[in-house]
């Protein structure tokens, strides 16, 4: 589970409920902030290096609006200035859509708006594309994708989050989704300037089965899970943020008062992986590293076991809130209510919870901050890059040329940069109906909160950004934290590659996330973990290693990423 909301957080299937919303917000809204030779037939393998470069759109930055905080070490750009609607720039000077109807299936969390709502109507008019949304429950979306791909009736466009790429879905996408290369490869993407400004690493992640099939939503590849602490209470008590695993443990013990119902921390497993330099685990291809000439899986490393053992030590010492151990309740609510002093969560919540707690009677001085990720021994951390894109829009194979061009026109509109009229409409809707502006801060109305949610924002997006002019100090803090952490990020051998594993290996790692949670809580033993690793190797892990090594030998490292 990722540490985003209830308990330690929802699984990958509901991750978009926080991150797609978090990555996309501008100022003051709900924080939005994803065998080598047989690839063409089965979808297995990857395309990278020189082969990928021939397929990719030619990158062309759009210098329409200059961010207040520039990107550094891979960080998001930041926008802190107040919003002046009269000074918004234009990124789509003429409609690229022809008025054609395009059916799009996408995940949605909560009740979807009506098909003819003001938000959908306004965007259809502005883009020139008559989008008909087929919103599906995000919590069961993987099942729906599988059913749709297995049928003969496909929507024109299918939105697919990376965490749903399991089982037969990747191969089905290769078999049933269109090669967009004839429309976007090389200089052809110039017809869609906002898509041309999508970073090349993100587009590379859209290569499936040797063809550019997915229109990407760009993500920052920097660590998205931050270790947070209650800065207001730290300052009051004279505590300093810990700088090593032992300091964290000692401080958590000092903070814990079971009688008062206050605990040092919530579940810290995901931060522990960073503290101990363990490879990321949510993206299977990123879970490998080279030791000499041998590929080693994260499950086999000392860093992985050390991170789990340290997290287990926290639980055993009684410094983790009992609800976290029981995997109940809301970890971030425990944090904001002062029941835990430290927690980890998606960085998007830095803004979200700070905005939510403004004017709090219980904690009028509420302030949260992200401590810098430390190496477990007090030295510099060793961090690994995540994915530069993990949500894609696919166009069905055999769609008409008009349908393809209209789908790309809609995605181009959605990819408009911050500070433009198109971006404002996509993420906030219409002034008066969906949002109002006071002192340069746009705030959604009740109608806006009901209608302006996901959907259009998943078709594509600009380069990763933070934009919260109502809390400019938080925007700056988020950017600067990323800049500092980015200095310690290493790209693993398969960074930036979309790799479709053979289906026979699809479930090899399925039980590890639950096993990790059971182990750190004392419900499983070290022997259980070691046996699971041994089983992984004998049931296909060693053969999968050979398969990945062949990919690496034929394609090179990092997919040619810059």
GUTI-278256 format. One record per residue: x, z, y of N, C-alpha, C in turn. Coordinates in steps of 0.05 Angstrom, whole numbers, plus 32768, in hexadecimal, padded with zeros to 4 digits. Each point is the difference from the previous one (the first is absolute). Layout:
BEGIN
XZYXZYXZY...
***
This chain:
BEGIN
801180007FE87FEF800080188011800080197FF77FF28014800E8002801A7FF480158011800F800F800F7FF68018800E7FF27FF9801A7FE87FF67FFE7FF27FF780197FE8801180077FF080077FEE7FE8801080077FF980147FEB7FE980007FF37FF980177FEF801680077FEC800480197FFD8015800A7FEF801A7FF38007800E7FF47FED80197FF380077FFB7FE480097FE87FF780007FF97FE6800B7FF47FED7FEC7FF47FEB800A7FF37FED7FEE80157FEF7FF27FF87FF37FEA80137FEE7FF380037FE6800F800F7FED7FF480057FE8800E7FE77FF080077FEB80037FF07FE87FF180047FF38006801B8003801980097FF38007801980148003801780197FF77FFB8015800480147FF97FF1801A7FF37FE97FFD7FF97FF080187FEE800F80127FF180137FF67FED800F8011800F800F8016801980067FFB8010800C801680137FED800C800F7FF17FF080167FF0800B7FF67FE7800F7FED7FF17FF57FF87FE9800E7FF28008801A7FF380177FFF7FF3800980198016800A80128015800C7FF68014800C801180127FEB800C80077FEC7FF180137FED800B7FF47FEF80157FE6800080027FF37FED80127FF6800A801A8000801A80057FF3800A801880107FFB801A7FF17FFB8015800C7FFF801A7FF58018800E800F8010800C7FF7801580127FE5800D7FFB800180187FF87FE8801180017FEB7FFB7FEB80037FEE7FEE7FEC7FFC7FEC8007800F7FE77FF07FFD7FEB8007800C7FE6801B7FF57FF8801380107FF8801B7FF67FFA7FFF7FEE7FE8800A7FE6800380017FEE7FE9801D7FFB7FF8800680068006801C7FF87FFC7FFF7FF37FE380117F8F7F7B80187FF87FF480117FEF7FF7809E7F4C7E7F80187FF17FFA80047FEC801680177FFE800C80057FF180187FF77FE37FFE80057FF47FE97FF97FE37FFD7FE27FFB7FFF7FF080147FFA7FE47FFB7FFC7FEE80088017800C800480177FF0800B80177FE87FEF800780037FE67FFF7FEA7FEF80087FE880027FEE800580067FE67FE980017FED7FF5801D7FFE8011801480017FF8801B7FF9800080128019800E7FF98014800380118018801780147FFC800C80007FE9801680137FFB80197FF8801080108014800880197FFA800E7FFE8003801E80117FF1800E80018001801D800D7FE7800B7FFE7FFC8019800D7FEA800E800E800C8018801A7FFB8002800E800C801680187FEF80078012800C801180187FF280077FFB7FE5800D80107FEB7FF97FFD7FE6800B7FE57FF47FFA7FF680057FE87FE67FF67FF87FEA800A80128001801A80077FEC800B801280027FF5801C80187FFC800980047FF7801C7FF37FE480047FFF7FF07FEB7FF47FE680027FE2800280037FF580167FF67FE3800480007FF5800E801880118011800D7FF7801280157FF97FF2801A7FEC800A800E7FFB7FF6801B80188006801280057FEE80138015800480137FF8801580158010801680017FF98016801280037FF8801D7FEC8007801080027FFB801D7FF38018800E80108011800C7FF68018800E7FEE7FF880177FEC801180057FEE7FFB8017800680168015800C7FF880158008801380157FEA800180167FE880047FF67FE9800180137FFF801B800F800480157FF18000801B800C8019800F7FF7800E800C80128018800F7FF97FF9801D7FFA8007800A7FE87FF9801B7FF9800F801480127FF580188003800E801580108018800B7FF17FFE7FFF7FE58016800B7FEF80087FEA7FED80187FF7800180097FEA7FEF8005800A7FE380007FEE7FEE800680067FE4801E80057FFD800780147FF0801C80067FFA8002800A7FE380147FF67FF2800380087FE47FE77FFC7FEF7FF17FEB80077FE87FF97FF17FE7800F80088001800F80167FE9801080097FE97FEF800B7FE8800B80017FEB7FF3800E80067FFF801E7FF57FEC800D80018000801D7FEB8013800A8003800A80197FED8013800B7FF47FF7801A7FE7800780047FF17FFA80197FF5801A800A800A800980187FF78019800B7FF07FFC801A80007FE8800C7FF47FFB80197FE180017FFE7FF3800780167FE3800080017FF67FE37FFD7FE87FFE7FF57FF47FE67FFC7FF17FF7801980077FE8800A7FF27FF480167FF37FE67FF67FE680017FFC7FF37FE97FF480047FE6801080018003801A80037FE88011801B7FF37FFD8013800E7FF5801B7FF57FFE80087FF97FE37FEC80007FEE80067FF87FE580087FE37FFF80137FF97FF080097FE57FFD7FEF7FF17FEC80057FE67FFE7FF17FEF7FED80147FF57FEB7FFA80037FE780127FF57FEB7FF37FE97FF17FE67FFC80037FF27FEA7FF37FF07FF18017800E7FEE800E7FF37FF480177FE87FEE7FFA80007FF57FE77FE87FF07FF97FF980077FE37FE77FFE7FFA7FF680077FE5800D7FED7FEB800B800C7FEC800C7FF07FEA7FEB7FFB7FEA7FEB801080007FEB7FFC7FEC7FEE7FE980087FF37FF47FEC7FEE7FE980057FE380087FFE7FFB80197FFC7FE480097FFC7FF880017FE480137FFA7FED7FF980007FE47FFC801C7FF67FF080037FEB7FFB801A7FF4801580067FEA800B80188001801480097FED7FF7801B7FF57FFD80017FE57FF980197FF3801980107FF9800180198008801880117FFB7FF880197FF3800C80067FE97FFC801A7FF28016801380067FF9801880088014801480087FF8801C7FF8801380127FFD7FF9801C7FFA7FF6800E80197FEE80137FFC7FF5800F80177FFA801C7FF78006801380127FFB801C7FFA7FEA800A80127FEA80097FF57FE98009800F7FEB7FEA80027FEA8005800E7FEB7FEB800280097FE980117FFF7FE77FF680087FE980107FEB7FF9801580087FF480167FED7FF880147FEF7FE87FF77FEB7FFA800D7FEE7FEA7FF9800F7FE680067FF97FEB7FF1800D7FE680027FFE7FF5801C7FEA8005800E7FFC7FF5801B800580148016801080147FFB800680158014800F7FF480178000800E8017800C7FF68018801E7FFA7FFD800E80117FF0801D7FFC7FFD80067FE67FF17FF37FFC7FE980057FE87FF17FF87FE780107FE98002800E7FF77FEA801080137FF88016800B8015800E80137FFB8015801A7FF27FF6800A80097FEA80197FF57FF57FFB7FE47FF57FEA7FFB7FF47FF97FE57FF77FFF7FED80177FF4800880167FFE7FEF8017801C7FFB800D800F80158002801B7FFE800D80137FEF7FF0800080037FE680137FF27FEF7FF77FE47FF87FE67FFB80027FF67FE67FF77FFD7FFE7FE2800180177FF37FFD80017FE27FE780117FFA7FEE7FF67FF07FE8800F7FF98006800F7FE6800C80178003800880107FE97FE8800F7FF67FFC7FFE7FE67FEB800F7FF2800E80157FEE7FFE80198007800E80157FF27FF2800A7FE7800E80017FEA7FF6800C7FE7801080197FFC7FF88015800E800E801A7FFE7FF9800E7FE78015800A7FF27FFD800E7FE7800C801C80027FF580137FF0800A801B7FFF801E80017FFA800F800B8013801D80017FFD800980117FE97FF180147FF8800880127FEB7FFE7FF37FE47FF07FEB7FFE7FFE7FF27FE680077FE2800380107FFB801480057FE4800880107FF17FEA8012800D7FF380107FF37FEB7FEE7FF57FEA7FEB800F7FF87FEE7FF67FEC7FF17FE8800A7FF9800080197FF17FE9800B80127FE7800280198004800780137FE9800180027FF47FE5800480117FEC80037FF67FE47FE87FF07FF87FE8800A80067FE77FF37FF87FFD7FE5800E80077FFF801A7FFD7FE8800F80147FEB7FF7801880087FFB80157FED7FF87FFA7FF57FE47FF280107FF07FF97FF77FE57FE77FEE80007FF27FFE80167FE87FF0800280067FE4800A7FEC7FF0800280037FE5800A7FF77FFE801D7FF78017800B7FF68001801B80128011801280117FF380108013800E80107FF87FFE801E8006801580107FFD7FFE801D80147FEC800A7FFD7FF7801880147FEE800C801A800E80047FFF801980088018801080067FFC801B7FF1801680097FF37FFF801A7FF280178011800C7FF88018800A80148013800A800980117FE8801B80027FFC800A800F7FE980168013800A7FFC801A7FFD801580148006801480017FE9801980068006801580007FEC7FFB80127FE97FF3801780057FFC80137FEA7FEC7FF77FEB7FF47FE980057FED7FF57FEC800E7FEB7FF0801A7FFB8004800E7FEC7FF18009800B7FE57FED80037FEE8006800A7FE67FF27FF07FEB800880037FE77FF37FF27FEA80017FE280037FEA7FF37FFD7FFF7FE280017FFB7FF5801C7FFC801280147FF97FF7801B80157FEE800C801B80077FFF80147FEE800C7FFF7FE47FF57FFF7FFE7FE57FFF7FE57FF47FE77FF180087FEA800E80027FE67FF3800980027FF6801C800E800F801180037FF7801C80107FE7800180157FFE7FF080107FE87FFF7FF07FE87FF67FEF80057FEC7FF07FEB7FF47FEA7FF680127FF4801380107FE77FF9800E80027FFF801E80188007800B80038000801D80127FEA80097FFB7FF68018800C7FE8800A801C8003800A80107FEB7FFD801A7FFE800C7FFC7FF9801D8007801380127FFC7FFB801D80187FF3800D80157FFA7FF080187FF3800B7FFA7FE780117FEF7FEE7FF77FFB7FE8800F7FF58006801C7FF7801880057FF48008801A8012801280118012800F7FF2800F8014800F801E7FFF7FFC800A7FF37FEC801D80007FFB800F7FF180168018800A800680107FF480147FF37FFF801B80027FE9800D7FF57FFD801B7FE27FFC80007FF37FFD7FE97FE37FFC7FFF7FF18019800B800D80177FFE7FF38018800A7FFD8000801E800D7FEE800E7FFD7FFF801D7FE37FFC80097FF07FF57FEE7FE37FFD80077FF3801B8003800D80157FF57FF4801B800180168013800B80038000801A8017800E800D8002801E7FF97FE9800D7FFE8001801D7FFA800A80047FE37FF97FEE7FEE800A80037FE4801E7FF87FFF80097FEF8012801C7FF980018011801880097FF38013800F800E80188009800080177FEC7FF37FFB7FE9800180147FEB801C80007FF4800D80177FFE801C80017FF680047FF17FE580177FF37FFD80067FF17FE87FFE80117FE7800A801980027FFF80127FE87FE380047FF67FED800180137FE480037FF87FF67FE77FF380077FE9800B7FF77FE77FF4800C7FFC7FE4801980097FFD800D7FFE7FE57FF0800F7FEB7FF4801680087FF0800F7FEE7FE67FF27FF87FFA7FEA800F7FE87FF07FFA80057FEA7FEB80187FFF7FF680077FEB7FEC7FF8800B7FE47FED7FF37FF47FF680067FE580027FE77FEF800D80037FE980027FE97FEE800E7FE9800C80158005801180107FEB800A7FF47FF180187FE9800A800A7FF37FF380177FF7801580147FFF7FF8801A7FF5801280147FE180007FFD7FF680167FF47FE380017FFB7FF380168011800E801480087FF48017800E80078000801D7FEC8003801180058004801D8004801E80038018800980098006801D7FFF7FF7801080197FFB80197FFB7FFE80148016801A800F800180107FFD8016801B800C80017FFF801E80008013800C7FF28004801D8000801C8006800980058018800A801B80098004800B80087FE480197FF77FFB800C80077FE6800C801C80008000800E8017800B801B80017FEE80147FF1800B80177FF87FF080147FF37FE78006800F7FE980007FF37FE78005800E7FF7801D7FFD800C800E7FED7FF9801C7FFC80138012800F7FF5801080138011801180117FFB801D7FF88015801180017FFD801D7FFC7FF9800D801B7FE7800980037FF7800B80198002801F80018002800A80188000801D80037FF0800780197FF6801980017FF1800A801780138008801680067FEE80118014800680157FF7801780127FE6800180067FF7801680118005801B7FF47FFB80037FE6800480197FF2801D80067FFB800F7FEA7FFB801D80037FFC800D800C801A7FF87FF48017800B8009801A7FF8801D80057FE880077FF97FF6801B8005800F80147FEF80077FF97FE8800D80127FEE801F7FFF8001800A7FEB800E801D7FFD8002800C7FF37FE77FEF7FF17FF1800A7FF27FE8800C7FE5800880147FF77FF2800C7FE680047FF97FEE7FE87FFB7FE680047FFB7FEE7FEA801780017FEC7FFB80017FE6801580027FEC80107FE67FFF801980037FF880127FE87FFF800C7FFD7FE47FF6800E7FED80097FFC7FE47FE9800B7FEE80027FF97FE67FEC80097FED7FFF801E7FFE8017800D80008001801D7FFE7FF4800D801980077FF580187FF4800B80187FE27FFE80007FF67FE97FF67FE37FFC7FFE7FF480167FEE800C80047FE97FF680137FED8000801D800C80168007800C8002801B800C7FEC800480177FFC7FEB80107FEE800280167FE380027FF67FF97FF07FEC7FE580017FF47FFA801C7FF58014800D7FF47FFC801B7FF67FFB80138017800F7FFE80167FFD801180177FE57FFD800D7FF67FE880007FE67FFA800D7FE880097FF0800380027FE67FE980057FEF7FF7801D80017FE6800380067FF3801A7FFF7FE57FFD7FF1800180067FE77FE87FFC7FEF7FE98011800A80068018800B7FEC8011800A7FF17FF48018800F7FF180107FF47FF380177FF67FE47FF980047FF77FE87FF77FE67FF880117FE9800C80198006800780117FEC800C80177FFA7FED80067FE67FFD80157FF87FEE80147FEE800E801880007FF580167FF1800D7FFB7FE280007FF47FF67FEB7FFD7FE37FFF7FE97FF87FEE7FFA7FE680017FED7FF47FED80117FF17FEC7FF47FEF7FEF800F7FF17FED80157FEF800E801980007FF780157FF2800E800E7FEB7FEE7FF37FF87FEB800D7FEE7FED800A7FE7800D7FF07FF3801180087FE7800B80178002801380018016800F801880048011801880077FEF7FFC800E7FEA801680087FEE800F7FE77FF67FF17FEB7FFA800D7FE77FF780137FF680167FF88003801980127FF780168017801480047FFB801A7FFE80158013800480167FFC7FEB7FF97FF97FE880137FFE7FEA800A7FE37FFB7FF77FEE8011800A7FE47FFE7FF57FF17FE87FE880067FF87FF47FF27FEA7FF37FE6800980017FEC7FF07FF37FE780067FE2800380027FF47FEF80107FE3800180037FF27FF77FE67FE8800A7FFC7FF37FFA7FE77FE67FF180017FF37FFD80187FE67FF3800180027FE27FFC80177FF4800780057FE37FFB80147FFE7FE97FF67FF67FE9801180017FE8801B7FF2800480007FE9800D80197FF280038015800F80117FF6801280118013800F8011800B80197FF27FF780047FE7800980177FF1801A7FFB7FF0800E7FEB8006801A7FFA7FF2801780018014801780087FF680197FFE801080177FF87FEE80147FF6800C80187FF77FF1801580167FFF800980077FE8801780117FFD80157FF07FF280137FF6801080137FEC7FF57FF07FE67FFC80007FF77FE77FF17FE77FFA7FE680067FF17FFA801A7FFC7FE980087FF17FE9800880127FE87FF67FF97FE88009800E7FF6801A7FF57FFA801380117FF7801A7FF87FE48005800D7FED80097FF07FE68006800A7FFF801C800C7FF0800480147FFE801A800E7FFA80177FEC7FF17FFA7FEB7FF880157FED8019800A7FF180157FF17FFF801880077FF18015800F80117FFB800380198015800A80127FFF801E80038017800C80068001801D80067FF08007801980017FEE80137FF1800580197FE280047FFC7FF57FF07FEE7FE480027FFA7FF9801C7FF4801080087FEC7FFB80197FF380058018801380157FFD80108007801680137FEA800480157FF47FEA80087FEA800280147FE8800E7FF37FFA7FF97FE87FE9800D7FF28006801D7FFB801980067FF88007801C7FFA7FFE8012801980097FF580177FFF800F80197FE3800580087FEF7FEC7FFD7FE4800380067FF380157FEE800880007FE67FF680137FED8009801D800880188002800B800A801980097FEF800C80177FF77FEF80127FEE800880157FE6800C7FF57FF57FF27FED7FE7800A7FF48005801A7FF2801580027FF1800680187FF0800580188012800A7FFB80188005801680137FE78009800F7FEA7FF27FFC7FE78008800D7FFF7FF9801D80107FED800A80007FFA801C7FEE7FE780077FF57FF47FEB7FEE7FE980037FE3800A7FFF7FEF7FF780127FE5800980017FF27FFC7FE57FF180147FF77FF27FFE7FE67FEE7FE87FFD7FF37FF780157FEF7FE87FFE80107FE77FFA80197FFF800A80117FE97FFA800780017FE2800580187FF6800680027FE37FE87FF77FEF7FE8800780097FE87FF97FF27FF77FE48006800D7FF380137FFA7FE580097FE37FFE80097FF9801380117FE58000800D80038003801E7FEB7FFC800E80008003801D80107FEA800F800480058019800D7FEC8012801A800C800A80167FF47FF8801A800A800880058000801D7FF77FEB800E80047FFF801D7FEE8014800F7FE980067FF57FEF8015800C800E801B7FFD800C80047FE9800F80197FFD801780028015800C7FE9800680157FFF80137FF68005801D7FEB7FF280087FF68004801B7FF3801B80047FF6800C7FEB7FF4801A8003801380177FFD801A7FFA7FFD8015801480008003800E7FE57FF47FF47FEB8003800D7FE5801A7FF87FF3800C7FE98008801B7FF97FF780107FF88019801A80057FFF80117FFB8017800E7FE57FFE80027FF57FE7800E7FE77FFC7FF07FEF7FEC80007FE680037FF37FEF7FED800C7FE480037FF87FEE7FEE80087FE480047FE77FEF800080017FEB800F7FEA7FEE800380097FE5800C7FEF7FED7FFF80067FE6800D80058005801E80147FF2800A80088004801C7FE97FFB80137FEC7FEF7FF87FE97FFA80117FF1801A8009800180147FEF7FF280198007800D8010801680187FF98007800C800D80177FEF7FFD80197FF87FE780047FED7FFB80177FE4800A7FF97FF67FFA7FE87FE480067FF97FFA801D8003801180117FF47FFA801D80018006800C801C80147FF5800E80058009801B7FE97FFB80127FF47FE87FFD7FE87FFA80117FE880117FF87FFD80047FE67FE980107FF68002801D800A8018800B80028003801C800780018006801E7FFE7FEB80107FFF8005801D7FE8801180078005801580107FEA801180087FF880147FEA801080037FEB7FF980137FEB7FFF801D800A7FEB800E7FFA7FFE801C8009801280127FF080027FFA7FE6801180107FEF801E7FFD800680077FE78006801D7FFA800680027FEF80197FFC800C801780007FF08019801B7FF380068016800B7FF4801A7FF58004800A7FF07FE87FED7FF77FEF80077FF17FE880147FEA8005801580007FF080137FEB8002800D7FFC7FE47FFE7FE87FF6800D7FFA7FE780187FED8006801480017FEE80177FEF8004800A7FF97FE4800F7FEB7FFE800D7FF87FE7801D80088001800780107FEC801D80077FFE800F7FE87FF680197FFD800880107FEA7FF5800480047FE27FFE7FEB7FF1800580027FE3801E80067FFD800580157FF0801C80087FFC80097FFA7FE3801A7FFE7FFC800A80007FE57FFD801B7FF47FFA80027FE77FFA801B7FF480168014800480197FF6800280178012800380078005801E7FF07FF6801280058003801C800E7FE9800D80087FEC7FF1800C7FE9800B7FEC7FEB8008800A7FE880057FEE7FEA80077FEE7FF87FE87FE77FF880057FEF7FF87FEA80077FE47FF67FF77FF97FE980027FE57FF67FE47FF77FFB7FF77FEE80117FE47FF67FFF7FFF7FE37FF77FEA7FF97FF47FFD7FE57FF67FE87FF2800E80057FE680067FEB7FF0800D7FE87FFD7FEF7FE98000800D7FE77FFB7FF27FF97FE280027FE77FFA80007FF87FE480007FF97FF7801C80097FE780087FF97FF6801B7FE47FF580027FF27FFF7FEA7FE37FF780017FF480097FE57FE7800980017FF480097FE77FE27FFB80007FF67FEE80117FE57FF77FFF80017FE280077FF17FF17FF180007FE380047FE47FF480007FFD7FEA800E7FE87FF07FFF80067FE67FF17FF27FFB7FEA80037FE97FF07FE97FED800380067FE680007FEB7FEB80027FFC7FF47FE47FE87FFD7FF87FFB7FF67FE5800A7FE37FFD800A7FFB7FE880097FE57FF97FE87FED800280067FE780087FEC7FEB80037FED800480188006801480117FF18002801980047FE780107FED7FF8801080027FE88011801580058015800B7FEA800A8014800280167FF4800F80187FE77FFB80067FF3800D80167FFF801F7FFB7FFA80087FE87FFE801C7FF9801C800D800480147FF37FF6801B800B800280088003801D7FFC7FEC801080078001801C7FF18015800F7FE780047FF97FF08015800D8009801C7FF7800780037FE7800B80197FF780198007800F80127FED800380198004800F7FFA8006801D7FEC7FF2800B7FF88005801C7FF7801D80047FF0800A7FED7FF7801C8001801780137FFE80137FFB7FED801780117FFD80127FFF801980037FE9800C80107FFD80187FF4801180177FE5800180027FF3801080148006801E7FFA7FFE80087FE78004801C7FF9801D8008800480137FED8000801C8007800380098001801D7FED7FFF801380078001801C80108019800780147FFE80118010801780077FF2801480138009801880007FF68015801180027FF7801D7FEC8006801080017FF9801C7FF27FE680067FF27FF57FEC7FF27FE680047FE280057FFC7FF07FED800B7FE380027FFE7FF77FFF7FE3800E7FEF7FF07FF97FFC7FE48004801A7FF08017800D8006800580197FF27FEC801580077FF8800180197FED8014800A7FE57FFC7FF27FF87FE77FFE7FE67FFB7FF4800180067FE280167FF97FF3800280057FE38000801E7FFA800E801080108003801C7FF97FED8013800F7FF37FF680157FEE8011800F7FE57FF480047FFD7FE67FFD7FE57FF480047FFC7FFA801E7FE7800080087FF87FF9801B7FFD80198012800B7FFD80187FFD801680137FE3800580067FF9801980017FE4800880057FF180057FE680027FEC7FEE7FF280037FE7800F80117FEC801A7FF97FFD8011800D7FEB80148014800C80067FFE801980138013800B7FFD8001801F80098016800B80028003801D801D8006800780077FFC8019801B800780097FFE80148017800F80167FFD800180148015801D80078004800A7FFE8018801C8007800680137FF07FEE7FF97FE77FFB80127FEF7FF0800080057FE37FED80107FF67FFF80067FE37FE67FF67FF580007FEC7FEE7FE87FF77FF37FF680137FEB7FE7800680007FF480127FEC7FE87FF37FF47FFE80007FE67FEA7FF37FF27FE6800F80047FEB7FF180027FE5800C80027FF680057FE37FE9800A7FFD7FF480057FE67FFD7FE57FF17FF87FEB800F7FFD7FE67FF4801C7FF57FF7801480058011801B7FF77FFA800B800D7FE67FFB801A7FFE800A800E7FE87FF27FF77FE77FE77FF680037FF17FF77FE880077FE37FF980077FF0801480047FE37FFA801D7FF780008011800B8011801B7FF680038012800F7FED7FFE7FFA7FE78010800D7FEB800A7FEB7FEC801980017FFA800D7FED7FED7FF77FE480037FF87FF37FE97FF77FE4800080137FED800E7FF97FF8801980107FED800F801D800A80028005801A8001801B800A800380117FFD7FE77FF57FF87FEA800F7FFC7FE880087FE37FFB7FF67FEE801080067FE37FFD801E7FFB8005800B800E8013801C7FFF800780048012801780188001800B800580128017801B7FF9800D8005800B8017801A7FFC800D801680107FF380187FFD800A801680117FF67FF8801D8004800980127FEE7FF8801C80008004800E801B7FEC801080088000800D801A7FF2801B80008006801080147FF1801880077FF67FFC801D7FE7800680057FF57FFB801B7FEB8015800680088016800C7FEF8017800680048009801D7FF67FF2801480058008801C7FF2801A80087FED80097FF07FF4801A8006801380177FF980127FFB7FEE801580147FF8801B7FF18000800A7FF8801780197FF080008018800F7FF57FFF801B80028016800F7FF580017FFF7FE27FE97FFE7FF37FFE7FFE7FE3800A7FE47FF87FF77FEB800E800A7FE57FFB801E7FFF8000800C800C8015801D7FFF8003800D80107FE97FF580177FFA800B80117FEB7FFF7FF17FE57FEA7FF27FFA7FFE7FF17FE780157FEA7FFF80037FF1801680147FEB8000801C800B7FFD80068015800F801B800B7FFF8007800C7FE57FEC800C7FF28004800B7FE580077FE97FEE7FF17FEA800280067FE97FEF801C7FF4800680077FFF8019801A7FF68008801780107FF47FFC801B8000801580117FF580017FFD7FE17FE980007FF480007FFE7FE380087FE47FF67FFB7FEC801080077FE57FF9801E7FFC7FFC80108011800D801D7FFE7FFE800A80067FE47FEF800D7FF0800880097FE67FF37FF17FE97FF27FEA80077FF07FF17FED80117FEA7FF37FFF7FFF7FE5800D7FEC7FF07FEB7FEE7FF380057FE67FFF7FED7FEE7FF380097FFD7FE27FEE80077FEE80057FFE7FE480027FE27FF7800B7FFB7FE980057FE47FF87FE87FED80027FE8800A7FFC7FE97FEE80007FEF80038019800C800B80157FF1800380197FF57FE480097FE88001800A7FF47FE8800B7FF67FEB7FEC800480057FE77FF77FED7FEB7FE580097FF67FEE7FED7FFC7FE880067FF180057FF87FE3800180147FEF80077FFC7FE47FE880067FEF7FF97FED7FF07FEA80037FED800C80057FE57FFD80197FF6800B80077FE67FEF7FF47FEA800C7FFA7FE97FF17FF87FE97FEA80147FF97FE97FF77FF97FE980127FFC800580147FEA80127FF97FED800580127FE9800E801A800A800B80008018800C8017800B7FEF800E80157FE87FF680057FF0800980177FFA801E80017FFD800C7FE87FF7801C8000801680147FF880197FF68000801680117FF78003801A80117FFA7FFE801A8005801780127FE6800F80077FEA7FF87FF47FE7800A800A7FFD801F7FFF800C800C7FED7FFC801D7FFC80138012801080147FF3800D80158010800D7FF6801080197FEE7FF4800F7FF7800E80187FF2801A7FF97FEF7FFF7FEC7FF280187FF7801480137FF380137FF67FF1801480117FF48010800F801580077FF28015800F800C80167FF08018800C7FE77FFA80057FEF8015800C7FFD80187FEE7FFE7FFB7FE67FFD80167FEC801A800F7FFE80177FF280018019800D7FFD8006801380177FFD7FF680198007801180177FEE801880017FE87FFF7FF57FED80168001800480137FE880137FFA7FEF800780117FE97FEE7FFB7FE87FF17FEA80007FEF7FFB7FE9800D7FEF7FEB80177FF48006800F7FF17FEC801D8009800380107FFB7FEA801C8009800080137FE8800680198008800580147FEC800480037FEE7FE87FFC800C7FE980017FF07FE77FEA7FEB7FFF7FE98007800B7FEA7FEC800180087FE88011800D8006801780097FEA801280157FEF7FF28014800E7FF480157FF17FF37FF67FEF7FE97FEC800B7FF17FF47FF07FEA7FF17FE8800A7FF3800380177FF17FEA800C80147FEA800880178007800B80147FED8008800B7FF27FE78005800F7FEB80097FF47FE77FEC7FED7FF57FE6800780017FEB7FEF7FF67FFE7FE6801180048004801A7FFF7FE8801280167FEC7FF88017800A7FFA80167FEF7FF87FFB7FF17FE67FF680107FEC7FFD7FF47FE57FE77FEE7FFE7FED800580127FE77FF07FFE80017FE7801280167FFB800C80037FE7800F801180038019800780188008800F80048019801B7FF27FFF800E80027FE9801A7FF37FFE7FFE7FE280017FEB7FF57FF37FFB7FE380017FF87FF7801C7FF18011800E7FF87FFA801B801980008012801380127FFA801980018010800F7FE57FFD80017FF67FE8800D7FE67FFB7FF27FEA800F7FE5800180007FF07FEC800E80068001801E80028018800C80068003801C801D7FF78006801280067FEE801C7FF8800480037FE280017FF07FF27FEF80017FE380007FF57FF5801B7FEB800D800A7FF67FF9801B801580038015800E80167FFE80158006801480177FEC7FFF80087FFA7FE780167FED7FFD7FF97FE4800B7FE67FF97FFD7FF87FE580077FF87FFE801E7FF78016800B7FF57FFF801C8011800F8014801280117FF88010800F80137FF18019800A800D801180107FF5801980097FF07FFC801A7FED801280037FF1800280197FF07FE880097FFD7FED7FEE7FF07FE9800680097FF08018801980038007800A7FF280187FF7800E80197FF780197FFE7FF5800E80178016800580147FF8800080198014800680157FFF801D8007
***
